[in-house]
Amino acid sequence: MTAHYDRDKAQREASRDRESLDLTDWWAYLASGGIGLILGALILDLVLGIDMHVVLSGGILAALAVGILWLLWRMRKPK
């Protein structure tokens, strides 16, 4: 019985460690997405002549929409 309890405890701790690693992944995604958004807006501004604030505001709204839909889908998904 003790081995079974120890194994379950180790699995819970391992899953908790994986969850904390997901948070650091989010910061990396957020930073790289922000840098990509700014660089993309700069390129569109220089190449196509679209105002940078228009591209940035559209990109931010699109990112928020995708994030909200992803969270809603993840909340509905059975564990």
Steps between C-alpha positions, in 0.01 A plus 500: 500500500788737574655456156169584336461810718857611425448454126180706504670771704792511254260526205315790664827683563615438142175636358531804727853557365372480142230759576758744634708455184195594290501842665855570384400389150221759506747778575719387211199488266387843617843657452561343159146589388544861606832529320351335190201733508719811518734378225207399281336839548827673411538293183139564394549869571816519290396271214127560458468841662236384752512711815682324781233574761234339280703180465588489870143554618370236258767254608427557868126450446564182300735365770242572771225327300714191443604490866144529627373233261787269597423545871130433443580188298742379765242551777244287308750225424459203737803413709 
